[in-house]
Amino acid sequence: MVTSVHSTDALILSSHEDGQIRLWDKRTSSKPINTFKAHSKWTSAVRFNPQLSNNFSSGSHDRTLKIWDMRCSFPLQNIQAEQ
């Protein structure tokens, strides 16, 4: 199930209940161009960074916020929520 979607002119990010994030190119494919194994629980939100075109963030029910560069398969930063 898709839990969140955010887009630019050319790209779409979608978050999913399986904890993954998928990156789509509107111009070329009906399949994701990349899949990020992001979170251990539902990924509930994704957003592109309006200042840095290759960066996006994700939030999850696993109580983490992650900052990503879409050119990497791992997060640049992992922020754990406090109790």
N, CA, C and O atoms as CSV, one atom per row, in Angstrom:
chain,resi,resn,atom,element,x,y,z
A,1,MET,N,N,0.836,-1.168,0.000
A,1,MET,CA,C,0.000,0.000,0.000
A,1,MET,C,C,0.888,1.241,0.000
A,1,MET,O,O,1.899,1.288,0.702
A,2,VAL,N,N,0.516,2.225,-0.773
A,2,VAL,CA,C,1.211,3.510,-0.812
A,2,VAL,C,C,0.711,4.349,0.365
A,2,VAL,O,O,-0.494,4.469,0.587
A,3,THR,N,N,1.656,4.929,1.117
A,3,THR,CA,C,1.282,5.716,2.294
A,3,THR,C,C,1.530,7.210,2.112
A,3,THR,O,O,0.957,8.021,2.839
A,4,SER,N,N,2.380,7.586,1.146
A,4,SER,CA,C,2.676,8.989,0.893
A,4,SER,C,C,3.291,9.123,-0.490
A,4,SER,O,O,3.969,8.216,-0.973
A,5,VAL,N,N,3.041,10.282,-1.129
A,5,VAL,CA,C,3.606,10.565,-2.446
A,5,VAL,C,C,4.049,12.016,-2.476
A,5,VAL,O,O,3.365,12.896,-1.952
A,6,HIS,N,N,5.200,12.261,-3.094
A,6,HIS,CA,C,5.664,13.626,-3.319
A,6,HIS,C,C,6.338,13.658,-4.681
A,6,HIS,O,O,6.994,12.690,-5.066
A,7,SER,N,N,6.187,14.769,-5.428
A,7,SER,CA,C,6.734,14.789,-6.783
A,7,SER,C,C,7.372,16.120,-7.135
A,7,SER,O,O,7.107,17.153,-6.521
A,8,THR,N,N,8.223,16.055,-8.149
A,8,THR,CA,C,8.778,17.231,-8.816
A,8,THR,C,C,8.262,17.174,-10.244
A,8,THR,O,O,7.377,16.374,-10.548
A,9,ASP,N,N,8.798,18.007,-11.119
A,9,ASP,CA,C,8.376,17.970,-12.516
A,9,ASP,C,C,8.665,16.620,-13.164
A,9,ASP,O,O,7.894,16.161,-14.007
A,10,ALA,N,N,9.771,15.979,-12.778
A,10,ALA,CA,C,10.194,14.746,-13.452
A,10,ALA,C,C,10.133,13.499,-12.592
A,10,ALA,O,O,10.039,12.393,-13.125
A,11,LEU,N,N,10.186,13.649,-11.260
A,11,LEU,CA,C,10.317,12.488,-10.383
A,11,LEU,C,C,9.174,12.381,-9.386
A,11,LEU,O,O,8.541,13.373,-9.023
A,12,ILE,N,N,8.931,11.157,-8.958
A,12,ILE,CA,C,7.940,10.886,-7.917
A,12,ILE,C,C,8.595,10.013,-6.863
A,12,ILE,O,O,9.292,9.051,-7.188
A,13,LEU,N,N,8.370,10.348,-5.596
A,13,LEU,CA,C,8.740,9.482,-4.476
A,13,LEU,C,C,7.468,8.894,-3.918
A,13,LEU,O,O,6.471,9.601,-3.775
A,14,SER,N,N,7.483,7.618,-3.600
A,14,SER,CA,C,6.349,6.998,-2.925
A,14,SER,C,C,6.858,6.205,-1.735
A,14,SER,O,O,7.875,5.516,-1.823
A,15,SER,N,N,6.141,6.308,-0.616
A,15,SER,CA,C,6.475,5.521,0.567
A,15,SER,C,C,5.428,4.423,0.716
A,15,SER,O,O,4.303,4.540,0.231
A,16,HIS,N,N,5.831,3.348,1.403
A,16,HIS,CA,C,4.980,2.156,1.432
A,16,HIS,C,C,4.952,1.516,2.810
A,16,HIS,O,O,5.833,1.734,3.641
A,17,GLU,N,N,3.906,0.714,3.026
A,17,GLU,CA,C,3.736,0.058,4.318
A,17,GLU,C,C,4.819,-0.973,4.602
A,17,GLU,O,O,4.999,-1.372,5.753
A,18,ASP,N,N,5.542,-1.411,3.578
A,18,ASP,CA,C,6.630,-2.371,3.794
A,18,ASP,C,C,7.932,-1.686,4.229
A,18,ASP,O,O,8.965,-2.343,4.348
A,19,GLY,N,N,7.886,-0.363,4.466
A,19,GLY,CA,C,9.050,0.382,4.918
A,19,GLY,C,C,9.935,0.882,3.797
A,19,GLY,O,O,10.929,1.562,4.052
A,20,GLN,N,N,9.597,0.560,2.568
A,20,GLN,CA,C,10.425,0.959,1.440
A,20,GLN,C,C,9.968,2.281,0.838
A,20,GLN,O,O,8.835,2.725,1.021
A,21,ILE,N,N,10.909,2.894,0.106
A,21,ILE,CA,C,10.634,4.103,-0.662
A,21,ILE,C,C,10.980,3.789,-2.108
A,21,ILE,O,O,12.023,3.200,-2.392
A,22,ARG,N,N,10.103,4.183,-3.016
A,22,ARG,CA,C,10.358,3.957,-4.441
A,22,ARG,C,C,10.475,5.297,-5.151
A,22,ARG,O,O,9.719,6.233,-4.888
A,23,LEU,N,N,11.448,5.365,-6.062
A,23,LEU,CA,C,11.686,6.558,-6.872
A,23,LEU,C,C,11.280,6.246,-8.298
A,23,LEU,O,O,11.730,5.257,-8.878
A,24,TRP,N,N,10.426,7.091,-8.864
A,24,TRP,CA,C,9.886,6.900,-10.211
A,24,TRP,C,C,10.288,8.077,-11.090
A,24,TRP,O,O,10.392,9.208,-10.616
A,25,ASP,N,N,10.510,7.811,-12.351
A,25,ASP,CA,C,10.744,8.857,-13.340
A,25,ASP,C,C,9.488,8.963,-14.197
A,25,ASP,O,O,9.150,8.017,-14.909
A,26,LYS,N,N,8.802,10.077,-14.144
A,26,LYS,CA,C,7.549,10.270,-14.886
A,26,LYS,C,C,7.756,10.161,-16.392
A,26,LYS,O,O,6.831,9.803,-17.120
A,27,ARG,N,N,8.950,10.464,-16.857
A,27,ARG,CA,C,9.200,10.574,-18.289
A,27,ARG,C,C,9.511,9.247,-18.968
A,27,ARG,O,O,9.332,9.124,-20.180
A,28,THR,N,N,9.977,8.243,-18.212
A,28,THR,CA,C,10.539,7.079,-18.890
A,28,THR,C,C,9.948,5.727,-18.545
A,28,THR,O,O,9.985,4.832,-19.389
A,29,SER,N,N,9.408,5.528,-17.363
A,29,SER,CA,C,9.132,4.151,-16.977
A,29,SER,C,C,7.886,4.017,-16.123
A,29,SER,O,O,7.485,4.944,-15.420
A,30,SER,N,N,7.290,2.846,-16.201
A,30,SER,CA,C,6.187,2.513,-15.310
A,30,SER,C,C,6.686,1.681,-14.132
A,30,SER,O,O,5.900,1.253,-13.287
A,31,LYS,N,N,8.003,1.455,-14.086
A,31,LYS,CA,C,8.628,0.739,-12.971
A,31,LYS,C,C,9.519,1.714,-12.201
A,31,LYS,O,O,10.030,2.671,-12.783
A,32,PRO,N,N,9.712,1.483,-10.888
A,32,PRO,CA,C,10.605,2.374,-10.136
A,32,PRO,C,C,12.025,2.340,-10.684
A,32,PRO,O,O,12.511,1.291,-11.106
A,33,ILE,N,N,12.687,3.489,-10.676
A,33,ILE,CA,C,14.083,3.530,-11.105
A,33,ILE,C,C,15.022,3.208,-9.945
A,33,ILE,O,O,16.192,2.889,-10.157
A,34,ASN,N,N,14.504,3.293,-8.716
A,34,ASN,CA,C,15.279,2.901,-7.544
A,34,ASN,C,C,14.325,2.575,-6.403
A,34,ASN,O,O,13.240,3.147,-6.299
A,35,THR,N,N,14.745,1.654,-5.555
A,35,THR,CA,C,14.005,1.315,-4.346
A,35,THR,C,C,14.961,1.413,-3.175
A,35,THR,O,O,16.055,0.847,-3.202
A,36,PHE,N,N,14.538,2.141,-2.140
A,36,PHE,CA,C,15.357,2.327,-0.952
A,36,PHE,C,C,14.758,1.496,0.176
A,36,PHE,O,O,13.586,1.660,0.514
A,37,LYS,N,N,15.547,0.618,0.753
A,37,LYS,CA,C,15.124,-0.167,1.908
A,37,LYS,C,C,15.318,0.729,3.118
A,37,LYS,O,O,16.399,0.790,3.704
A,38,ALA,N,N,14.253,1.420,3.478
A,38,ALA,CA,C,14.380,2.587,4.336
A,38,ALA,C,C,14.122,2.332,5.815
A,38,ALA,O,O,14.931,2.721,6.658
A,39,HIS,N,N,13.031,1.697,6.135
A,39,HIS,CA,C,12.578,1.638,7.528
A,39,HIS,C,C,12.102,0.235,7.893
A,39,HIS,O,O,11.774,-0.579,7.030
A,40,SER,N,N,12.074,-0.021,9.201
A,40,SER,CA,C,11.640,-1.336,9.688
A,40,SER,C,C,10.128,-1.429,9.850
A,40,SER,O,O,9.592,-2.528,9.994
A,41,LYS,N,N,9.436,-0.299,9.829
A,41,LYS,CA,C,7.966,-0.249,9.884
A,41,LYS,C,C,7.484,0.669,8.775
A,41,LYS,O,O,8.278,1.162,7.973
A,42,TRP,N,N,6.177,0.895,8.734
A,42,TRP,CA,C,5.576,1.745,7.707
A,42,TRP,C,C,6.366,3.027,7.517
A,42,TRP,O,O,6.682,3.714,8.489
A,43,THR,N,N,6.683,3.352,6.290
A,43,THR,CA,C,7.210,4.668,5.956
A,43,THR,C,C,5.994,5.539,5.686
A,43,THR,O,O,5.250,5.305,4.734
A,44,SER,N,N,5.796,6.539,6.527
A,44,SER,CA,C,4.551,7.294,6.476
A,44,SER,C,C,4.640,8.608,5.706
A,44,SER,O,O,3.610,9.193,5.371
A,45,ALA,N,N,5.866,9.087,5.417
A,45,ALA,CA,C,5.992,10.357,4.709
A,45,ALA,C,C,7.315,10.429,3.954
A,45,ALA,O,O,8.344,9.957,4.438
A,46,VAL,N,N,7.277,11.021,2.767
A,46,VAL,CA,C,8.472,11.314,1.982
A,46,VAL,C,C,8.332,12.710,1.391
A,46,VAL,O,O,7.237,13.127,1.015
A,47,ARG,N,N,9.449,13.429,1.311
A,47,ARG,CA,C,9.443,14.775,0.729
A,47,ARG,C,C,10.787,15.055,0.069
A,47,ARG,O,O,11.843,14.781,0.640
A,48,PHE,N,N,10.731,15.607,-1.144
A,48,PHE,CA,C,11.938,16.108,-1.788
A,48,PHE,C,C,12.393,17.365,-1.067
A,48,PHE,O,O,11.577,18.107,-0.519
A,49,ASN,N,N,13.701,17.600,-1.069
A,49,ASN,CA,C,14.260,18.824,-0.518
A,49,ASN,C,C,14.176,19.901,-1.608
A,49,ASN,O,O,14.751,19.720,-2.681
A,50,PRO,N,N,13.484,21.002,-1.363
A,50,PRO,CA,C,13.356,22.031,-2.402
A,50,PRO,C,C,14.671,22.765,-2.689
A,50,PRO,O,O,14.804,23.410,-3.729
A,51,GLN,N,N,15.637,22.670,-1.778
A,51,GLN,CA,C,16.919,23.349,-1.945
A,51,GLN,C,C,17.976,22.484,-2.629
A,51,GLN,O,O,18.826,22.998,-3.356
A,52,LEU,N,N,17.922,21.165,-2.395
A,52,LEU,CA,C,18.912,20.225,-2.929
A,52,LEU,C,C,18.185,19.160,-3.736
A,52,LEU,O,O,17.521,18.296,-3.164
A,53,SER,N,N,18.302,19.213,-5.045
A,53,SER,CA,C,17.471,18.385,-5.923
A,53,SER,C,C,17.690,16.886,-5.778
A,53,SER,O,O,16.804,16.111,-6.139
A,54,ASN,N,N,18.829,16.448,-5.267
A,54,ASN,CA,C,19.077,15.012,-5.098
A,54,ASN,C,C,18.709,14.488,-3.719
A,54,ASN,O,O,18.827,13.289,-3.466
A,55,ASN,N,N,18.268,15.363,-2.824
A,55,ASN,CA,C,17.994,14.951,-1.455
A,55,ASN,C,C,16.503,14.856,-1.176
A,55,ASN,O,O,15.691,15.586,-1.743
A,56,PHE,N,N,16.172,13.928,-0.279
A,56,PHE,CA,C,14.807,13.801,0.204
A,56,PHE,C,C,14.844,13.290,1.634
A,56,PHE,O,O,15.885,12.844,2.118
A,57,SER,N,N,13.706,13.356,2.305
A,57,SER,CA,C,13.599,12.864,3.672
A,57,SER,C,C,12.461,11.865,3.759
A,57,SER,O,O,11.542,11.860,2.940
A,58,SER,N,N,12.550,11.017,4.778
A,58,SER,CA,C,11.479,10.046,5.026
A,58,SER,C,C,11.245,9.941,6.522
A,58,SER,O,O,12.169,10.067,7.325
A,59,GLY,N,N,9.993,9.709,6.876
A,59,GLY,CA,C,9.614,9.489,8.270
A,59,GLY,C,C,8.836,8.198,8.375
A,59,GLY,O,O,8.161,7.787,7.431
A,60,SER,N,N,8.936,7.553,9.541
A,60,SER,CA,C,8.356,6.224,9.665
A,60,SER,C,C,7.760,5.985,11.047
A,60,SER,O,O,8.050,6.696,12.009
A,61,HIS,N,N,6.918,4.958,11.109
A,61,HIS,CA,C,6.376,4.489,12.381
A,61,HIS,C,C,7.437,3.787,13.217
A,61,HIS,O,O,7.165,3.429,14.363
A,62,ASP,N,N,8.626,3.580,12.687
A,62,ASP,CA,C,9.726,3.042,13.491
A,62,ASP,C,C,10.406,4.148,14.300
A,62,ASP,O,O,11.434,3.917,14.938
A,63,ARG,N,N,9.824,5.353,14.268
A,63,ARG,CA,C,10.251,6.514,15.048
A,63,ARG,C,C,11.584,7.079,14.584
A,63,ARG,O,O,12.377,7.571,15.387
A,64,THR,N,N,11.826,7.002,13.262
A,64,THR,CA,C,13.035,7.597,12.717
A,64,THR,C,C,12.688,8.551,11.577
A,64,THR,O,O,11.694,8.389,10.869
A,65,LEU,N,N,13.545,9.544,11.437
A,65,LEU,CA,C,13.532,10.450,10.298
A,65,LEU,C,C,14.870,10.242,9.608
A,65,LEU,O,O,15.915,10.256,10.257
A,66,LYS,N,N,14.842,10.049,8.301
A,66,LYS,CA,C,16.078,9.808,7.562
A,66,LYS,C,C,16.215,10.825,6.437
A,66,LYS,O,O,15.239,11.204,5.789
A,67,ILE,N,N,17.457,11.254,6.225
A,67,ILE,CA,C,17.802,12.171,5.146
A,67,ILE,C,C,18.585,11.360,4.114
A,67,ILE,O,O,19.529,10.649,4.459
A,68,TRP,N,N,18.185,11.472,2.849
A,68,TRP,CA,C,18.742,10.644,1.781
A,68,TRP,C,C,19.306,11.492,0.652
A,68,TRP,O,O,18.874,12.623,0.427
A,69,ASP,N,N,20.270,10.931,-0.046
A,69,ASP,CA,C,20.697,11.403,-1.353
A,69,ASP,C,C,20.284,10.296,-2.318
A,69,ASP,O,O,20.710,9.152,-2.157
A,70,MET,N,N,19.474,10.609,-3.302
A,70,MET,CA,C,18.925,9.560,-4.173
A,70,MET,C,C,19.996,8.808,-4.966
A,70,MET,O,O,19.702,7.781,-5.578
A,71,ARG,N,N,21.228,9.309,-4.962
A,71,ARG,CA,C,22.319,8.622,-5.652
A,71,ARG,C,C,22.972,7.551,-4.772
A,71,ARG,O,O,23.848,6.820,-5.233
A,72,CYS,N,N,22.544,7.459,-3.500
A,72,CYS,CA,C,23.101,6.483,-2.551
A,72,CYS,C,C,22.023,5.489,-2.122
A,72,CYS,O,O,20.833,5.802,-2.163
A,73,SER,N,N,22.434,4.315,-1.718
A,73,SER,CA,C,21.470,3.301,-1.280
A,73,SER,C,C,21.269,3.306,0.229
A,73,SER,O,O,20.507,2.493,0.752
A,74,PHE,N,N,21.943,4.210,0.937
A,74,PHE,CA,C,21.829,4.282,2.390
A,74,PHE,C,C,21.578,5.743,2.785
A,74,PHE,O,O,21.939,6.654,2.040
A,75,PRO,N,N,20.957,5.972,3.958
A,75,PRO,CA,C,20.662,7.348,4.358
A,75,PRO,C,C,21.917,8.119,4.751
A,75,PRO,O,O,22.869,7.550,5.284
A,76,LEU,N,N,21.901,9.418,4.480
A,76,LEU,CA,C,22.984,10.291,4.900
A,76,LEU,C,C,22.924,10.565,6.397
A,76,LEU,O,O,23.947,10.738,7.059
A,77,GLN,N,N,21.693,10.600,6.916
A,77,GLN,CA,C,21.505,10.869,8.331
A,77,GLN,C,C,20.293,10.100,8.828
A,77,GLN,O,O,19.300,9.949,8.116
A,78,ASN,N,N,20.388,9.617,10.058
A,78,ASN,CA,C,19.316,8.858,10.702
A,78,ASN,C,C,19.039,9.495,12.048
A,78,ASN,O,O,19.905,9.500,12.922
A,79,ILE,N,N,17.844,10.032,12.226
A,79,ILE,CA,C,17.476,10.728,13.468
A,79,ILE,C,C,16.428,9.889,14.181
A,79,ILE,O,O,15.345,9.651,13.646
A,80,GLN,N,N,16.749,9.442,15.385
A,80,GLN,CA,C,15.857,8.609,16.190
A,80,GLN,C,C,15.032,9.506,17.122
A,80,GLN,O,O,15.585,10.378,17.791
A,81,ALA,N,N,13.724,9.296,17.166
A,81,ALA,CA,C,12.864,10.058,18.073
A,81,ALA,C,C,13.129,9.604,19.505
A,81,ALA,O,O,13.397,8.429,19.757
A,82,GLU,N,N,13.052,10.543,20.428
A,82,GLU,CA,C,13.210,10.215,21.846
A,82,GLU,C,C,11.900,9.678,22.388
A,82,GLU,O,O,10.836,9.901,21.812
A,83,GLN,N,N,11.989,8.981,23.483
A,83,GLN,CA,C,10.791,8.415,24.122
A,83,GLN,C,C,9.866,9.498,24.637
A,83,GLN,O,O,8.814,9.196,25.201
